[in-house]
Structure formats: structure tokens, C-alpha cells
Amino acid sequence: MDFLEDESAAPWWPAPGLVQHSAGYALGRYRDELFDRHRIEHPPALREAVPKRRAEFLAGRYCAARVLERLQANTAVGIGRHRAPAWPAPVVGSISHTADRAIAVATRAPGVLGLGVDIEAELDPVTASELRPQVLGGDDERWLEHPRLSPQAALTLMFSAKESLFKALYPSVGEYFGFEAVGVTALDHERQRVGLVLNAPLPGSRWPRGARFSADYCHPAAGLVATLVVAGEAAASF
């Protein structure tokens, strides 16, 4: 059996113009020569990384290569500042992975300034307790009492939504910003959407305090949640 399995180009979200590729991968079957087999560049900075990091990088960049093929972009995703993926213009994209699944999404749609995708396994109680102060701020705690979600599921969802927003905005901000800069305004289980708002202006002038966004979410497999944020010319209202 190969390192990659269960590949799919089926979209998880009905977003016009969005191209997606996902694949499962088996860490136990990872070998360095798979970079050459799948025609993915093995960057020098990754040579000293542990096999887990090399495996997840390969799986993510493989998915990214497939979406670039479908968008007829012949240049690979590079490594930018802070090791963030550098997509070839005018393509806008994002990559994420869990311990055994990777996903890449991308688009050429005009007006899209950033895409953020994140996939997470539901946090266990111990990890949830450790991450809670880092993820939640302001009034975010109230969403842990959601009638349809356990506290761990709600926290995982908010963590993933904020991570997706960070990925979507980072290319236009160029600097790190913490989860405390983002508040949760809604957690709509019926529409599978998380409302987000900036609690503070981000570097530059494009994203002011009060800018609103939405993260659509889905459950691609049992125990997994995935979120998507599309940042456009105007912030979405929720």
C-alpha cells in the first residue's frame, strides 16, 4: 500500500470557484524517496525534521499540487515568511492537516484576498483544558454552553475557526496575531457557521477593529472538524 490513500477532489463546502483536494496518509509508510515519486520538492530546511513533520509536509504539498494542476498553475507552492505556504499569484490557497489527513484549497476568483482552511481532531479533555485560556477571550466562554455541542467540541470548533481566519488574513497582514485579537459572535450549528469579529485592528489598514467574518464548518469524518474562511474585498457580516 502507498503512503497516500483515500484521495478525493470532492468539495467539503459549496463555495463557488473553490478547488479542493484531500488525502489520507499513513505515517508508518512514509519514506523520504516519496518526495521524488510524487514530484514534490524536499526543501533543505526539512531535512533535519522528524519523520512526522516530513510526512505531513509531503501530504499537504501533494494536495496543493493537485489543486494547482486543476487551476492550470504550473508553479509549486513555495515557502514564504515564517514558513507560511507561498502560493503562485494570482492563486490564493491554504493547506491543513491532522495526524493522518491533509487538505488543500485554492481559488483564482477575483476579489478573494485570502483563504484559510483548518482541519482538527476533537480535543481531548486534558488538551482542551490546557488550550482553553489561549483560544478563548472576552465573551467566547459563553459558547462552551452550546445546547448541541459538548464543551470540547465547541472549543475545538472555535480553535479551528480562529486558526482558519489567521491563515486567511496573514498574507495581507504579514505578521502574527494571537487568538485574543478575534472574538466569536455566533456558533450556528444549523447553518454550520461560526461568526468572528476582530477585537483589535491588525497591522496595516485593511482589517480594522470590528471587521466581521464567517467560518463555515463541516465534519469530513467521525471525530474531525474542518473550517473554511474566505476573506474578500469587504469583510462579511454575520
N, C-alpha and C positions, 0 to 999 in steps of 0.2 A: 504494500500500500504506500501511496505517496504521502508526503508531508502535508499537502493541501487536500481538502475534501469538502464535499457539500457546497460547491460553489454555486452562486446564484446572482443573476443580474436583475432579479425582481425587486422593484422599489418597495421600501417599507412605508413611505409616505407619498401621497398623491401630489407632489409639488411639480408644477409644470417646468419642463426643461432640466429637471434634475436627473443625472445619470448615477447609477449606483452599482457597486459590485461588492459582494460579501463572500467570505470563505471561512470554513473551519480549518484549524491547523493542529497538528499533533507535535508537541514539544519533543516527545520521545523519538520522533523520526527526523528531527532536524539534523542537517549536516551542512557545513559551510559550502560544499560544492553546489548546493541547491540555488545559490545566487546565480551561478553561471547557467544552470539548467533553465531557470526561469527568466534569464536575461535581465536581472536586476543588479545594479551596481552595488558592490560591497564597499561602503565608504571606509577609508583608513581609520577614522575615529571610532569605528565599531569593532575593530579587530581585537581589542582588549576587553570588550564587553562580555558578560556572561552569556552562555547559550540562550537563556530565556530572552534576553534583550535582543540578540541577533535574530531569533526566531520570530518574535513579534514584529520587528522591523521589516523582515523579509515578507511576512504575510501582509502587512499593511501596504508596503510599496508594491507588492504584486497586485493587490486590489486597485491601487491608484493607477497602475499601468494599464489595467483593463478599462477603466473609465476614460483614461486619456485616449486610448485607441478608439473608443466609441465616439469621442468628441473630435476625432481626427487631429489630435495634437501629438506630434512625433517626439516631443521633448519630455524627458523624465522629470519627476518631481525631485527637486534638489533639496539641500539642507540650508536653511536660512539662519537668521539671527536667533540665538537661544535654542538652536537645533530645531526650530519650527519648520514644517514642510514648506518648501518654496515652489508654488505651482506656476507653470508657464503661462504668462499673460496671453490672451485675456481670460483664461480659465480660472475659476475660483473653486476651491475644493477643501476637503477636510478628511482626516483619517482617524480611526479609533480602533481599539482592540481590547479584548479581555484576555484571559489566560489561554483561550482556545478558539477565539473567533475574531476576525478582522473585518472592517468595513471601510470603504472609501466612497465619498460622494463628491460630485463636481457638476459645474454648470458653466455655460457660456452666456446665460441670459443677461441682457443689458440691465443695468440698474442694481445688480447684486454686488454689494461691496464685500460681503463675507459670508462664508458658510461655516457652521460649527456642528459637528456630529460627535456623539459620545455614546458608548455602549458600556454598561456596567452590570456585574452580577450583584444581586441584592446583598447589601451589607449585613454581616452577622451582628448580633447584639454587641459584642465586645468592640468590634471596629466602629460600629455606629456610635457607641458611647465616646470613643476617642475622637472621632471626626466631628461630632455634633457642634462643639464650640467653634471650629474652623469654618464650618459650612453655613451655619445659621447666625443671623444677626437681626437686630431690630425686632419686627413683629413676625419673623419667619417661624418662630416656635409654634405659633398657633396652628400651622398646617400639619403638625405632628398628630393632632387630634382629628384627623380626617375620618369621616364615617365609613369610607370604602377601602381605606388603606391602613396597613399596620404602621406603627411609627418607623420601623426600619425601612419599609417600602417607600414611605413618604420622604424620609431623609435621603434615601438612595436617589429618588426621583429629583429632589431639589439639588442634590450634589451634581447629578448628571446635567440638569438644565443649566446650572451656572457654569459648568465646565464647557458646555456647548456654546454658551454666549461668549465666554472668554475666547474660544477658538475663532468664533465669527468676527469678533471685534479686534483681536490682536493685530492682524495685518494692517489695519488703518490706524491703530494706536501706537504700535511699535514698542510698547513697554508692558511689563507685567502689571496686573492689578489683581487685588485679592477678592475673595468672595464677599467680603464685607462691603464692597462697592456695589453689590447687586442685591436687591430685595425681591421677595416673592409676593406678588399681588393676587395671585389666584392659582388654584390647583383644581382644574376642571377634569374630573375623571370621565365624565360622559363624552366630552369633546377630545379627551386625551391631549390636554394642553396645559402648560404652566405659564402663567403671566409673570413677567420680570420687569423690574424698573431699576434704573441707575440711581443709587443713593448719593453719588458724587459725580462731578464732571470728570471725564477721562482726559488724559493728556491730548493736547490739540483742541480744536474747536468743533469737531464733528459730532461728538456724543456728549451732550450736556446732562447735567443733573435732571432727573425726571424723564429721560428718554425711556420709552417703553418698548418691550419686545415680547415675543411669544416663542416658547419651545414646544414643538409637537413631539409626542412620545408614542411609543409602541412597545410591545413585548414580543421580540422576534423568536424567543424560545422560553421555556419554563425557567424561571429564576433570573431572567435577563430583562433589562430595560434599556431602551435606546432613545435618545433625544436628538432633535434637529432644530437649529436656529438659522434662519435666513435673515441677514441684515441687509436692508436695501437703502435707497437714497433717503427715504424717510422712515423713521422708527415706527414700528407697528403699534397700534393701540390695542388694549385688551380690556 
